[in-house]
Amino acid sequence: MARTQKNKATAHHLGLLKAKLAKLRRELLTPSSKGGGGAGEGFDVTKSGDARVGLVGFPSVGKSTLLNKLTGTFSEVASYEFTTLTCIPGVIVYRGAKIQLLDLPGIIEGAKDGKGRGRQVISTARTCNCILIVLDAIKPITHKRLIEKELEGFGI
């Protein structure tokens, strides 16, 4: 590129080279996933309502129960971890405003590095207007710091 003259005839060629460089830089910055977990795209959930709230937390802390009680939507609840494997949407009406609640699968430590579909969960949470961190009252408060650390790893 440095040896190419800059004029009208070579502008298109230089633009193509710059686009290729930008694409390669982007691929270097976002590491590809090593497996069948997807490339970090979020779950396909259409936005509805006035606001979107994502329920984020560790597995089996009560995200699905909270969604079921607030919205009347059915999200499977069981005594084992990782019952919710996909995003379950629900809508709550509060003072005339329709608020969409998203029951996201539980994240684990290392989610920002791609463990346990973490990138997919966090990228969906990124589309939310508000993130509600759901914690288990019995567990230590360090769990809150761990979740915050995972979200900060994605720039949230």
Summary of the structure (lengths in Angstrom):
residues: 156
radius of gyration: 20.6
end to end distance: 37.3
largest distance: 69.1
contacts: 411
relative contact order: 0.18
helix: 35%
strand: 15%
